[in-house]
Amino acid sequence: MNTLIAFVLSNFTLTLLVLGLLASGISLLLYRPSSPRAIAERFLAGYLFFAIGLSFFYNFVMHVFFAQMVAQFIGWDNSPFQYEVGYASIGFSVVAILAHRSTFHFRLAAILGPVLWGGTRNEQSCQSCGTQTLLAGSCQGDASSSSPITRF
């Protein structure tokens, strides 16, 4: 049981994505939307609430209130950047939670911030370990690599 709890908390984004899919599936079973667009909107709403809204709220809490622990977990020194990440996360969280019950266009716009933030966070992470490869979202390769697919 301890292993399961550790897995769920260590992989909170995956956990919340799965919860969002389950909630969307249950919503589809209960309300039976008639069009493919309505089905897509249900899944988008679930994704926004769980995978973005709640996961970024969790990220906010961890980076702001447990900054030292998070810094040790990711192998960085604690710095003001922890709080920057936390406060950006709460902004994305609030917008996603508001958008999940709003119009389709607001939902799509709410995804834009986290998508762009994710790209800059991956690039910063790779710069911190001296590499350029961003394809898998992890630091790989040689810092002197000049592959044309290492930058967006």
N, CA, C and O atoms as a GROMACS GRO file, in nm:
protein
  608
    1MET      N    1   0.081  -0.119   0.000
    1MET     CA    2   0.000   0.000   0.000
    1MET      C    3   0.086   0.127   0.000
    1MET      O    4   0.054   0.224  -0.067
    2ASN      N    5   0.196   0.124   0.077
    2ASN     CA    6   0.286   0.238   0.079
    2ASN      C    7   0.346   0.264  -0.059
    2ASN      O    8   0.365   0.378  -0.099
    3THR      N    9   0.376   0.156  -0.130
    3THR     CA   10   0.432   0.169  -0.265
    3THR      C   11   0.331   0.235  -0.359
    3THR      O   12   0.367   0.320  -0.439
    4LEU      N   13   0.205   0.195  -0.348
    4LEU     CA   14   0.101   0.254  -0.432
    4LEU      C   15   0.084   0.402  -0.402
    4LEU      O   16   0.074   0.483  -0.494
    5ILE      N   17   0.081   0.438  -0.275
    5ILE     CA   18   0.067   0.578  -0.237
    5ILE      C   19   0.186   0.660  -0.287
    5ILE      O   20   0.168   0.770  -0.339
    6ALA      N   21   0.305   0.605  -0.273
    6ALA     CA   22   0.425   0.674  -0.322
    6ALA      C   23   0.419   0.691  -0.474
    6ALA      O   24   0.456   0.797  -0.526
    7PHE      N   25   0.373   0.589  -0.545
    7PHE     CA   26   0.362   0.597  -0.691
    7PHE      C   27   0.261   0.705  -0.732
    7PHE      O   28   0.288   0.786  -0.820
    8VAL      N   29   0.145   0.705  -0.667
    8VAL     CA   30   0.040   0.802  -0.699
    8VAL      C   31   0.088   0.944  -0.675
    8VAL      O   32   0.066   1.031  -0.759
    9LEU      N   33   0.153   0.968  -0.561
    9LEU     CA   34   0.199   1.104  -0.530
    9LEU      C   35   0.321   1.145  -0.612
    9LEU      O   36   0.338   1.263  -0.641
   10SER      N   37   0.405   1.050  -0.648
   10SER     CA   38   0.523   1.080  -0.729
   10SER      C   39   0.486   1.106  -0.874
   10SER      O   40   0.556   1.178  -0.945
   11ASN      N   41   0.377   1.048  -0.918
   11ASN     CA   42   0.331   1.061  -1.056
   11ASN      C   43   0.194   1.127  -1.060
   11ASN      O   44   0.102   1.078  -1.125
   12PHE      N   45   0.181   1.238  -0.989
   12PHE     CA   46   0.050   1.301  -0.973
   12PHE      C   47  -0.010   1.346  -1.105
   12PHE      O   48  -0.132   1.346  -1.119
   13THR      N   49   0.073   1.384  -1.203
   13THR     CA   50   0.016   1.427  -1.330
   13THR      C   51  -0.048   1.310  -1.403
   13THR      O   52  -0.156   1.324  -1.462
   14LEU      N   53   0.016   1.195  -1.400
   14LEU     CA   54  -0.043   1.074  -1.460
   14LEU      C   55  -0.169   1.034  -1.384
   14LEU      O   56  -0.270   1.001  -1.445
   15THR      N   57  -0.163   1.037  -1.252
   15THR     CA   58  -0.278   1.002  -1.169
   15THR      C   59  -0.398   1.091  -1.200
   15THR      O   60  -0.509   1.042  -1.215
   16LEU      N   61  -0.374   1.222  -1.209
   16LEU     CA   62  -0.484   1.314  -1.235
   16LEU      C   63  -0.534   1.305  -1.378
   16LEU      O   64  -0.653   1.328  -1.403
   17LEU      N   65  -0.448   1.271  -1.473
   17LEU     CA   66  -0.492   1.247  -1.610
   17LEU      C   67  -0.587   1.127  -1.614
   17LEU      O   68  -0.692   1.133  -1.677
   18VAL      N   69  -0.550   1.019  -1.546
   18VAL     CA   70  -0.636   0.900  -1.541
   18VAL      C   71  -0.768   0.932  -1.472
   18VAL      O   72  -0.874   0.889  -1.518
   19LEU      N   73  -0.763   1.007  -1.362
   19LEU     CA   74  -0.887   1.047  -1.294
   19LEU      C   75  -0.976   1.131  -1.387
   19LEU      O   76  -1.098   1.116  -1.386
   20GLY      N   77  -0.915   1.220  -1.464
   20GLY     CA   78  -0.990   1.300  -1.560
   20GLY      C   79  -1.056   1.215  -1.667
   20GLY      O   80  -1.171   1.240  -1.704
   21LEU      N   81  -0.985   1.115  -1.716
   21LEU     CA   82  -1.044   1.024  -1.816
   21LEU      C   83  -1.159   0.945  -1.755
   21LEU      O   84  -1.263   0.927  -1.819
   22LEU      N   85  -1.140   0.897  -1.632
   22LEU     CA   86  -1.247   0.823  -1.564
   22LEU      C   87  -1.370   0.911  -1.540
   22LEU      O   88  -1.482   0.869  -1.565
   23ALA      N   89  -1.348   1.033  -1.492
   23ALA     CA   90  -1.460   1.125  -1.467
   23ALA      C   91  -1.532   1.158  -1.597
   23ALA      O   92  -1.655   1.165  -1.599
   24SER      N   93  -1.458   1.179  -1.704
   24SER     CA   94  -1.520   1.208  -1.834
   24SER      C   95  -1.600   1.088  -1.883
   24SER      O   96  -1.711   1.103  -1.934
   25GLY      N   97  -1.543   0.969  -1.866
   25GLY     CA   98  -1.614   0.848  -1.906
   25GLY      C   99  -1.743   0.829  -1.829
   25GLY      O  100  -1.845   0.793  -1.887
   26ILE      N  101  -1.740   0.852  -1.699
   26ILE     CA  102  -1.860   0.840  -1.616
   26ILE      C  103  -1.964   0.945  -1.659
   26ILE      O  104  -2.083   0.916  -1.668
   27SER      N  105  -1.917   1.066  -1.686
   27SER     CA  106  -2.006   1.172  -1.732
   27SER      C  107  -2.072   1.134  -1.864
   27SER      O  108  -2.191   1.160  -1.884
   28LEU      N  109  -1.997   1.072  -1.954
   28LEU     CA  110  -2.053   1.029  -2.082
   28LEU      C  111  -2.158   0.919  -2.061
   28LEU      O  112  -2.261   0.918  -2.129
   29LEU      N  113  -2.132   0.828  -1.970
   29LEU     CA  114  -2.229   0.722  -1.942
   29LEU      C  115  -2.358   0.776  -1.880
   29LEU      O  116  -2.467   0.728  -1.911
   30LEU      N  117  -2.346   0.876  -1.795
   30LEU     CA  118  -2.463   0.930  -1.728
   30LEU      C  119  -2.547   1.021  -1.816
   30LEU      O  120  -2.670   1.017  -1.810
   31TYR      N  121  -2.482   1.103  -1.899
   31TYR     CA  122  -2.556   1.204  -1.975
   31TYR      C  123  -2.567   1.177  -2.125
   31TYR      O  124  -2.642   1.247  -2.193
   32ARG      N  125  -2.497   1.081  -2.176
   32ARG     CA  126  -2.506   1.037  -2.316
   32ARG      C  127  -2.519   1.151  -2.418
   32ARG      O  128  -2.625   1.170  -2.476
   33PRO      N  129  -2.411   1.226  -2.440
   33PRO     CA  130  -2.417   1.332  -2.541
   33PRO      C  131  -2.436   1.271  -2.681
   33PRO      O  132  -2.395   1.158  -2.707
   34SER      N  133  -2.499   1.348  -2.768
   34SER     CA  134  -2.537   1.293  -2.899
   34SER      C  135  -2.437   1.320  -3.010
   34SER      O  136  -2.436   1.247  -3.110
   35SER      N  137  -2.354   1.419  -2.997
   35SER     CA  138  -2.263   1.453  -3.107
   35SER      C  139  -2.117   1.425  -3.069
   35SER      O  140  -2.082   1.426  -2.951
   36PRO      N  141  -2.033   1.401  -3.169
   36PRO     CA  142  -1.890   1.383  -3.142
   36PRO      C  143  -1.828   1.506  -3.077
   36PRO      O  144  -1.737   1.494  -2.994
   37ARG      N  145  -1.876   1.623  -3.114
   37ARG     CA  146  -1.824   1.746  -3.053
   37ARG      C  147  -1.853   1.750  -2.903
   37ARG      O  148  -1.767   1.788  -2.824
   38ALA      N  149  -1.973   1.711  -2.864
   38ALA     CA  150  -2.010   1.710  -2.722
   38ALA      C  151  -1.924   1.609  -2.646
   38ALA      O  152  -1.887   1.633  -2.531
   39ILE      N  153  -1.894   1.497  -2.708
   39ILE     CA  154  -1.807   1.397  -2.645
   39ILE      C  155  -1.666   1.454  -2.626
   39ILE      O  156  -1.606   1.440  -2.519
   40ALA      N  157  -1.615   1.519  -2.731
   40ALA     CA  158  -1.482   1.580  -2.722
   40ALA      C  159  -1.479   1.688  -2.614
   40ALA      O  160  -1.381   1.701  -2.540
   41GLU      N  161  -1.586   1.766  -2.605
   41GLU     CA  162  -1.591   1.871  -2.503
   41GLU      C  163  -1.592   1.813  -2.362
   41GLU      O  164  -1.534   1.871  -2.271
   42ARG      N  165  -1.658   1.699  -2.343
   42ARG     CA  166  -1.656   1.634  -2.211
   42ARG      C  167  -1.515   1.592  -2.172
   42ARG      O  168  -1.472   1.614  -2.059
   43PHE      N  169  -1.444   1.532  -2.268
   43PHE     CA  170  -1.306   1.490  -2.239
   43PHE      C  171  -1.216   1.611  -2.217
   43PHE      O  172  -1.128   1.608  -2.131
   44LEU      N  173  -1.236   1.717  -2.294
   44LEU     CA  174  -1.156   1.838  -2.277
   44LEU      C  175  -1.183   1.902  -2.141
   44LEU      O  176  -1.091   1.949  -2.074
   45ALA      N  177  -1.309   1.904  -2.099
   45ALA     CA  178  -1.343   1.959  -1.969
   45ALA      C  179  -1.279   1.877  -1.856
   45ALA      O  180  -1.226   1.933  -1.761
   46GLY      N  181  -1.284   1.745  -1.868
   46GLY     CA  182  -1.220   1.659  -1.767
   46GLY      C  183  -1.070   1.678  -1.764
   46GLY      O  184  -1.010   1.680  -1.656
   47TYR      N  185  -1.010   1.690  -1.882
   47TYR     CA  186  -0.866   1.714  -1.891
   47TYR      C  187  -0.829   1.846  -1.823
   47TYR      O  188  -0.733   1.853  -1.746
   48LEU      N  189  -0.906   1.950  -1.852
   48LEU     CA  190  -0.877   2.081  -1.793
   48LEU      C  191  -0.889   2.079  -1.641
   48LEU      O  192  -0.802   2.132  -1.571
   49PHE      N  193  -0.995   2.018  -1.590
   49PHE     CA  194  -1.015   2.020  -1.446
   49PHE      C  195  -0.911   1.936  -1.373
   49PHE      O  196  -0.851   1.983  -1.276
   50PHE      N  197  -0.889   1.814  -1.418
   50PHE     CA  198  -0.800   1.724  -1.346
   50PHE      C  199  -0.654   1.741  -1.386
   50PHE      O  200  -0.568   1.772  -1.303
   51ALA      N  201  -0.625   1.720  -1.516
   51ALA     CA  202  -0.485   1.715  -1.560
   51ALA      C  203  -0.416   1.851  -1.556
   51ALA      O  204  -0.295   1.858  -1.538
   52ILE      N  205  -0.492   1.958  -1.574
   52ILE     CA  206  -0.430   2.091  -1.565
   52ILE      C  207  -0.467   2.159  -1.434
   52ILE      O  208  -0.379   2.200  -1.358
   53GLY      N  209  -0.596   2.172  -1.407
   53GLY     CA  210  -0.640   2.246  -1.288
   53GLY      C  211  -0.588   2.190  -1.157
   53GLY      O  212  -0.523   2.261  -1.080
   54LEU      N  213  -0.616   2.063  -1.132
   54LEU     CA  214  -0.574   2.005  -1.004
   54LEU      C  215  -0.424   1.975  -0.999
   54LEU      O  216  -0.361   1.990  -0.894
   55SER      N  217  -0.366   1.932  -1.113
   55SER     CA  218  -0.222   1.901  -1.108
   55SER      C  219  -0.139   2.029  -1.091
   55SER      O  220  -0.038   2.027  -1.021
   56PHE      N  221  -0.180   2.139  -1.153
   56PHE     CA  222  -0.106   2.263  -1.133
   56PHE      C  223  -0.130   2.320  -0.994
   56PHE      O  224  -0.042   2.387  -0.939
   57PHE      N  225  -0.248   2.294  -0.936
   57PHE     CA  226  -0.270   2.335  -0.797
   57PHE      C  227  -0.179   2.256  -0.703
   57PHE      O  228  -0.120   2.313  -0.611
   58TYR      N  229  -0.167   2.127  -0.727
   58TYR     CA  230  -0.075   2.042  -0.649
   58TYR      C  231   0.068   2.094  -0.665
   58TYR      O  232   0.144   2.101  -0.568
   59ASN      N  233   0.103   2.129  -0.789
   59ASN     CA  234   0.236   2.183  -0.817
   59ASN      C  235   0.259   2.313  -0.740
   59ASN      O  236   0.367   2.335  -0.685
   60PHE      N  237   0.158   2.400  -0.736
   60PHE     CA  238   0.166   2.524  -0.659
   60PHE      C  239   0.194   2.495  -0.511
   60PHE      O  240   0.286   2.552  -0.452
   61VAL      N  241   0.114   2.407  -0.453
   61VAL     CA  242   0.130   2.376  -0.311
   61VAL      C  243   0.270   2.322  -0.283
   61VAL      O  244   0.336   2.364  -0.188
   62MET      N  245   0.316   2.230  -0.365
   62MET     CA  246   0.446   2.168  -0.342
   62MET      C  247   0.561   2.270  -0.357
   62MET      O  248   0.650   2.275  -0.273
   63HIS      N  249   0.558   2.352  -0.464
   63HIS     CA  250   0.668   2.445  -0.490
   63HIS      C  251   0.670   2.563  -0.394
   63HIS      O  252   0.776   2.619  -0.367
   64VAL      N  253   0.554   2.603  -0.342
   64VAL     CA  254   0.549   2.720  -0.254
   64VAL      C  255   0.562   2.679  -0.107
   64VAL      O  256   0.637   2.743  -0.032
   65PHE      N  257   0.492   2.576  -0.066
   65PHE     CA  258   0.490   2.540   0.076
   65PHE      C  259   0.590   2.431   0.114
   65PHE      O  260   0.624   2.416   0.231
   66PHE      N  261   0.637   2.355   0.016
   66PHE     CA  262   0.734   2.248   0.042
   66PHE      C  263   0.853   2.262  -0.052
   66PHE      O  264   0.902   2.164  -0.106
   67ALA      N  265   0.900   2.385  -0.069
   67ALA     CA  266   1.004   2.415  -0.167
   67ALA      C  267   1.133   2.338  -0.143
   67ALA      O  268   1.193   2.287  -0.238
   68GLN      N  269   1.176   2.328  -0.020
   68GLN     CA  270   1.301   2.258   0.011
   68GLN      C  271   1.291   2.110  -0.027
   68GLN      O  272   1.384   2.054  -0.085
   69MET      N  273   1.180   2.047   0.007
   69MET     CA  274   1.161   1.906  -0.025
   69MET      C  275   1.158   1.882  -0.176
   69MET      O  276   1.218   1.787  -0.226
   70VAL      N  277   1.088   1.970  -0.248
   70VAL     CA  278   1.080   1.958  -0.394
   70VAL      C  279   1.218   1.977  -0.456
   70VAL      O  280   1.255   1.905  -0.549
   71ALA      N  281   1.293   2.074  -0.406
   71ALA     CA  282   1.427   2.098  -0.459
   71ALA      C  283   1.515   1.975  -0.441
   71ALA      O  284   1.589   1.938  -0.533
   72GLN      N  285   1.508   1.911  -0.328
   72GLN     CA  286   1.585   1.789  -0.305
   72GLN      C  287   1.537   1.678  -0.396
   72GLN      O  288   1.618   1.601  -0.449
   73PHE      N  289   1.407   1.668  -0.416
   73PHE     CA  290   1.349   1.561  -0.499
   73PHE      C  291   1.396   1.571  -0.644
   73PHE      O  292   1.426   1.470  -0.707
   74ILE      N  293   1.401   1.695  -0.698
   74ILE     CA  294   1.442   1.711  -0.838
   74ILE      C  295   1.592   1.735  -0.854
   74ILE      O  296   1.641   1.746  -0.966
   75GLY      N  297   1.664   1.742  -0.743
   75GLY     CA  298   1.809   1.754  -0.750
   75GLY      C  299   1.861   1.894  -0.772
   75GLY      O  300   1.973   1.912  -0.820
   76TRP      N  301   1.782   1.994  -0.740
   76TRP     CA  302   1.824   2.133  -0.754
   76TRP      C  303   1.842   2.194  -0.616
   76TRP      O  304   1.792   2.141  -0.516
   77ASP      N  305   1.914   2.306  -0.612
   77ASP     CA  306   1.920   2.384  -0.489
   77ASP      C  307   1.790   2.463  -0.477
   77ASP      O  308   1.732   2.503  -0.577
   78ASN      N  309   1.746   2.485  -0.355
   78ASN     CA  310   1.627   2.566  -0.335
   78ASN      C  311   1.659   2.710  -0.375
   78ASN      O  312   1.765   2.763  -0.339
   79SER      N  313   1.569   2.773  -0.449
   79SER     CA  314   1.592   2.909  -0.496
   79SER      C  315   1.458   2.979  -0.516
   79SER      O  316   1.353   2.916  -0.506
   80PRO      N  317   1.462   3.109  -0.542
   80PRO     CA  318   1.338   3.182  -0.571
   80PRO      C  319   1.264   3.127  -0.693
   80PRO      O  320   1.144   3.151  -0.708
   81PHE      N  321   1.333   3.055  -0.779
   81PHE     CA  322   1.267   2.996  -0.896
   81PHE      C  323   1.156   2.900  -0.854
   81PHE      O  324   1.057   2.885  -0.925
   82GLN      N  325   1.172   2.834  -0.738
   82GLN     CA  326   1.069   2.744  -0.686
   82GLN      C  327   0.937   2.820  -0.670
   82GLN      O  328   0.831   2.770  -0.708
   83TYR      N  329   0.944   2.939  -0.615
   83TYR     CA  330   0.823   3.018  -0.593
   83TYR      C  331   0.766   3.069  -0.724
   83TYR      O  332   0.645   3.078  -0.740
   84GLU      N  333   0.854   3.103  -0.818
   84GLU     CA  334   0.808   3.145  -0.951
   84GLU      C  335   0.728   3.034  -1.016
   84GLU      O  336   0.621   3.059  -1.072
   85VAL      N  337   0.778   2.913  -1.010
   85VAL     CA  338   0.708   2.797  -1.065
   85VAL      C  339   0.574   2.779  -0.993
   85VAL      O  340   0.472   2.754  -1.057
   86GLY      N  341   0.574   2.792  -0.861
   86GLY     CA  342   0.452   2.776  -0.784
   86GLY      C  343   0.346   2.879  -0.818
   86GLY      O  344   0.229   2.845  -0.835
   87TYR      N  345   0.385   3.004  -0.829
   87TYR     CA  346   0.287   3.109  -0.858
   87TYR      C  347   0.239   3.103  -1.003
   87TYR      O  348   0.123   3.134  -1.030
   88ALA      N  349   0.322   3.064  -1.095
   88ALA     CA  350   0.275   3.042  -1.232
   88ALA      C  351   0.176   2.925  -1.234
   88ALA      O  352   0.077   2.929  -1.306
   89SER      N  353   0.204   2.824  -1.155
   89SER     CA  354   0.116   2.707  -1.150
   89SER      C  355  -0.022   2.741  -1.098
   89SER      O  356  -0.122   2.690  -1.149
   90ILE      N  357  -0.031   2.827  -0.997
   90ILE     CA  358  -0.164   2.861  -0.944
   90ILE      C  359  -0.244   2.941  -1.048
   90ILE      O  360  -0.366   2.928  -1.055
   91GLY      N  361  -0.176   3.022  -1.127
   91GLY     CA  362  -0.246   3.095  -1.234
   91GLY      C  363  -0.304   3.000  -1.337
   91GLY      O  364  -0.420   3.014  -1.377
   92PHE      N  365  -0.224   2.904  -1.381
   92PHE     CA  366  -0.274   2.805  -1.477
   92PHE      C  367  -0.387   2.722  -1.417
   92PHE      O  368  -0.483   2.689  -1.486
   93SER      N  369  -0.374   2.690  -1.290
   93SER     CA  370  -0.475   2.611  -1.222
   93SER      C  371  -0.610   2.683  -1.217
   93SER      O  372  -0.713   2.625  -1.251
   94VAL      N  373  -0.608   2.808  -1.177
   94VAL     CA  374  -0.733   2.884  -1.166
   94VAL      C  375  -0.799   2.899  -1.302
   94VAL      O  376  -0.920   2.881  -1.314
   95VAL      N  377  -0.723   2.932  -1.405
   95VAL     CA  378  -0.779   2.947  -1.539
   95VAL      C  379  -0.838   2.815  -1.588
   95VAL      O  380  -0.947   2.814  -1.646
   96ALA      N  381  -0.770   2.705  -1.566
   96ALA     CA  382  -0.820   2.575  -1.611
   96ALA      C  383  -0.947   2.535  -1.538
   96ALA      O  384  -1.040   2.482  -1.599
   97ILE      N  385  -0.952   2.559  -1.408
   97ILE     CA  386  -1.071   2.524  -1.330
   97ILE      C  387  -1.191   2.610  -1.374
   97ILE      O  388  -1.303   2.560  -1.383
   98LEU      N  389  -1.167   2.737  -1.399
   98LEU     CA  390  -1.275   2.823  -1.451
   98LEU      C  391  -1.318   2.780  -1.591
   98LEU      O  392  -1.436   2.782  -1.623
   99ALA      N  393  -1.222   2.742  -1.674
   99ALA     CA  394  -1.251   2.708  -1.814
   99ALA      C  395  -1.325   2.576  -1.828
   99ALA      O  396  -1.397   2.556  -1.926
  100HIS      N  397  -1.309   2.486  -1.736
  100HIS     CA  398  -1.369   2.354  -1.756
  100HIS      C  399  -1.521   2.358  -1.764
  100HIS      O  400  -1.582   2.266  -1.818
  101ARG      N  401  -1.583   2.463  -1.713
  101ARG     CA  402  -1.729   2.480  -1.723
  101ARG      C  403  -1.768   2.595  -1.816
  101ARG      O  404  -1.883   2.639  -1.816
  102SER      N  405  -1.674   2.641  -1.895
  102SER     CA  406  -1.700   2.756  -1.982
  102SER      C  407  -1.716   2.712  -2.127
  102SER      O  408  -1.744   2.595  -2.155
  103THR      N  409  -1.699   2.806  -2.218
  103THR     CA  410  -1.717   2.777  -2.360
  103THR      C  411  -1.600   2.695  -2.415
  103THR      O  412  -1.492   2.690  -2.356
  104PHE      N  413  -1.624   2.634  -2.527
  104PHE     CA  414  -1.522   2.552  -2.592
  104PHE      C  415  -1.398   2.635  -2.624
  104PHE      O  416  -1.286   2.587  -2.605
  105HIS      N  417  -1.416   2.758  -2.672
  105HIS     CA  418  -1.303   2.843  -2.708
  105HIS      C  419  -1.221   2.883  -2.585
  105HIS      O  420  -1.098   2.891  -2.592
  106PHE      N  421  -1.287   2.908  -2.473
  106PHE     CA  422  -1.216   2.940  -2.349
  106PHE      C  423  -1.136   2.818  -2.304
  106PHE      O  424  -1.024   2.832  -2.254
  107ARG      N  425  -1.193   2.700  -2.321
  107ARG     CA  426  -1.122   2.577  -2.285
  107ARG      C  427  -0.994   2.561  -2.367
  107ARG      O  428  -0.888   2.528  -2.314
  108LEU      N  429  -1.006   2.584  -2.496
  108LEU     CA  430  -0.887   2.573  -2.581
  108LEU      C  431  -0.782   2.677  -2.544
  108LEU      O  432  -0.663   2.647  -2.541
  109ALA      N  433  -0.826   2.799  -2.517
  109ALA     CA  434  -0.732   2.904  -2.478
  109ALA      C  435  -0.665   2.873  -2.345
  109ALA      O  436  -0.549   2.908  -2.324
  110ALA      N  437  -0.736   2.806  -2.254
  110ALA     CA  438  -0.680   2.773  -2.123
  110ALA      C  439  -0.566   2.673  -2.133
  110ALA      O  440  -0.483   2.664  -2.042
  111ILE      N  441  -0.561   2.599  -2.240
  111ILE     CA  442  -0.453   2.501  -2.259
  111ILE      C  443  -0.324   2.569  -2.306
  111ILE      O  444  -0.215   2.517  -2.282
  112LEU      N  445  -0.336   2.682  -2.370
  112LEU     CA  446  -0.220   2.750  -2.430
  112LEU      C  447  -0.110   2.783  -2.330
  112LEU      O  448   0.007   2.757  -2.357
  113GLY      N  449  -0.145   2.840  -2.215
  113GLY     CA  450  -0.044   2.877  -2.115
  113GLY      C  451   0.038   2.759  -2.067
  113GLY      O  452   0.161   2.764  -2.072
  114PRO      N  453  -0.027   2.651  -2.020
  114PRO     CA  454   0.052   2.536  -1.974
  114PRO      C  455   0.136   2.472  -2.084
  114PRO      O  456   0.245   2.422  -2.058
  115VAL      N  457   0.086   2.473  -2.208
  115VAL     CA  458   0.164   2.416  -2.318
  115VAL      C  459   0.291   2.497  -2.340
  115VAL      O  460   0.399   2.440  -2.354
  116LEU      N  461   0.278   2.629  -2.343
  116LEU     CA  462   0.396   2.713  -2.363
  116LEU      C  463   0.489   2.708  -2.242
  116LEU      O  464   0.611   2.705  -2.258
  117TRP      N  465   0.434   2.706  -2.122
  117TRP     CA  466   0.514   2.696  -2.000
  117TRP      C  467   0.590   2.564  -1.998
  117TRP      O  468   0.708   2.561  -1.962
  118GLY      N  469   0.525   2.456  -2.038
  118GLY     CA  470   0.590   2.324  -2.041
  118GLY      C  471   0.710   2.323  -2.132
  118GLY      O  472   0.812   2.262  -2.099
  119GLY      N  473   0.700   2.389  -2.246
  119GLY     CA  474   0.813   2.394  -2.338
  119GLY      C  475   0.930   2.471  -2.281
  119GLY      O  476   1.045   2.430  -2.297
  120THR      N  477   0.902   2.581  -2.213
  120THR     CA  478   1.012   2.658  -2.155
  120THR      C  479   1.071   2.586  -2.035
  120THR      O  480   1.192   2.596  -2.011
  121ARG      N  481   0.990   2.514  -1.959
  121ARG     CA  482   1.043   2.439  -1.845
  121ARG      C  483   1.133   2.327  -1.892
  121ARG      O  484   1.237   2.302  -1.831
  122ASN      N  485   1.096   2.258  -2.001
  122ASN     CA  486   1.182   2.152  -2.053
  122ASN      C  487   1.314   2.208  -2.101
  122ASN      O  488   1.419   2.150  -2.078
  123GLU      N  489   1.309   2.322  -2.169
  123GLU     CA  490   1.432   2.383  -2.218
  123GLU      C  491   1.519   2.426  -2.101
  123GLU      O  492   1.641   2.407  -2.104
  124GLN      N  493   1.461   2.485  -1.998
  124GLN     CA  494   1.539   2.528  -1.883
  124GLN      C  495   1.601   2.409  -1.812
  124GLN      O  496   1.717   2.415  -1.771
  125SER      N  497   1.524   2.300  -1.798
  125SER     CA  498   1.578   2.181  -1.734
  125SER      C  499   1.698   2.129  -1.810
  125SER      O  500   1.798   2.089  -1.750
  126CYS      N  501   1.689   2.129  -1.941
  126CYS     CA  502   1.800   2.078  -2.020
  126CYS      C  503   1.919   2.172  -2.014
  126CYS      O  504   2.034   2.127  -2.014
  127GLN      N  505   1.894   2.302  -2.008
  127GLN     CA  506   2.004   2.396  -1.995
  127GLN      C  507   2.073   2.378  -1.861
  127GLN      O  508   2.194   2.399  -1.849
  128SER      N  509   1.996   2.339  -1.758
  128SER     CA  510   2.056   2.325  -1.626
  128SER      C  511   2.154   2.209  -1.619
  128SER      O  512   2.246   2.211  -1.537
  129CYS      N  513   2.136   2.109  -1.706
  129CYS     CA  514   2.232   1.998  -1.702
  129CYS      C  515   2.326   2.004  -1.823
  129CYS      O  516   2.404   1.912  -1.844
  130GLY      N  517   2.318   2.111  -1.901
  130GLY     CA  518   2.414   2.135  -2.007
  130GLY      C  519   2.388   2.063  -2.136
  130GLY      O  520   2.481   2.042  -2.214
  131THR      N  521   2.264   2.022  -2.163
  131THR     CA  522   2.234   1.954  -2.288
  131THR      C  523   2.131   2.032  -2.367
  131THR      O  524   2.074   2.130  -2.319
  132GLN      N  525   2.110   1.988  -2.490
  132GLN     CA  526   2.019   2.059  -2.578
  132GLN      C  527   1.899   1.975  -2.622
  132GLN      O  528   1.802   2.033  -2.671
  133THR      N  529   1.901   1.847  -2.608
  133THR     CA  530   1.795   1.764  -2.663
  133THR      C  531   1.667   1.779  -2.583
  133THR      O  532   1.665   1.758  -2.462
  134LEU      N  533   1.559   1.816  -2.652
  134LEU     CA  534   1.432   1.840  -2.586
  134LEU      C  535   1.325   1.740  -2.629
  134LEU      O  536   1.212   1.748  -2.581
  135LEU      N  537   1.356   1.648  -2.716
  135LEU     CA  538   1.254   1.562  -2.775
  135LEU      C  539   1.177   1.481  -2.673
  135LEU      O  540   1.054   1.476  -2.680
  136ALA      N  541   1.243   1.419  -2.580
  136ALA     CA  542   1.174   1.334  -2.484
  136ALA      C  543   1.144   1.408  -2.355
  136ALA      O  544   1.093   1.347  -2.260
  137GLY      N  545   1.173   1.536  -2.349
  137GLY     CA  546   1.149   1.611  -2.227
  137GLY      C  547   1.250   1.580  -2.119
  137GLY      O  548   1.227   1.608  -2.001
  138SER      N  549   1.362   1.521  -2.157
  138SER     CA  550   1.464   1.489  -2.059
  138SER      C  551   1.599   1.532  -2.113
  138SER      O  552   1.613   1.560  -2.232
  139CYS      N  553   1.696   1.538  -2.026
  139CYS     CA  554   1.829   1.580  -2.066
  139CYS      C  555   1.904   1.462  -2.125
  139CYS      O  556   1.928   1.362  -2.058
  140GLN      N  557   1.940   1.474  -2.252
  140GLN     CA  558   2.014   1.370  -2.321
  140GLN      C  559   2.115   1.435  -2.414
  140GLN      O  560   2.102   1.552  -2.450
  141GLY      N  561   2.212   1.361  -2.451
  141GLY     CA  562   2.306   1.409  -2.553
  141GLY      C  563   2.418   1.493  -2.498
  141GLY      O  564   2.429   1.514  -2.377
  142ASP      N  565   2.500   1.540  -2.588
  142ASP     CA  566   2.617   1.620  -2.556
  142ASP      C  567   2.584   1.767  -2.572
  142ASP      O  568   2.514   1.804  -2.666
  143ALA      N  569   2.634   1.849  -2.484
  143ALA     CA  570   2.608   1.993  -2.490
  143ALA      C  571   2.659   2.054  -2.620
  143ALA      O  572   2.610   2.158  -2.663
  144SER      N  573   2.757   1.991  -2.683
  144SER     CA  574   2.810   2.046  -2.808
  144SER      C  575   2.735   1.993  -2.929
  144SER      O  576   2.772   2.024  -3.042
  145SER      N  577   2.631   1.913  -2.908
  145SER     CA  578   2.554   1.856  -3.018
  145SER      C  579   2.491   1.967  -3.100
  145SER      O  580   2.441   2.065  -3.045
  146SER      N  581   2.494   1.952  -3.232
  146SER     CA  582   2.432   2.053  -3.317
  146SER      C  583   2.327   1.990  -3.407
  146SER      O  584   2.306   2.036  -3.519
  147SER      N  585   2.261   1.887  -3.360
  147SER     CA  586   2.156   1.823  -3.436
  147SER      C  587   2.045   1.923  -3.467
  147SER      O  588   2.009   2.002  -3.380
  148PRO      N  589   1.991   1.923  -3.590
  148PRO     CA  590   1.888   2.020  -3.626
  148PRO      C  591   1.756   1.996  -3.552
  148PRO      O  592   1.670   2.084  -3.554
  149ILE      N  593   1.736   1.882  -3.489
  149ILE     CA  594   1.609   1.857  -3.422
  149ILE      C  595   1.618   1.876  -3.271
  149ILE      O  596   1.530   1.831  -3.198
  150THR      N  597   1.723   1.941  -3.224
  150THR     CA  598   1.738   1.958  -3.080
  150THR      C  599   1.673   2.087  -3.031
  150THR      O  600   1.656   2.104  -2.910
  151ARG      N  601   1.637   2.177  -3.118
  151ARG     CA  602   1.570   2.302  -3.079
  151ARG      C  603   1.441   2.315  -3.158
  151ARG      O  604   1.432   2.270  -3.272
  152PHE      N  605   1.342   2.378  -3.096
  152PHE     CA  606   1.214   2.400  -3.166
  152PHE      C  607   1.222   2.526  -3.248
  152PHE      O  608   1.125   2.563  -3.314
   0.00000   0.00000   0.00000
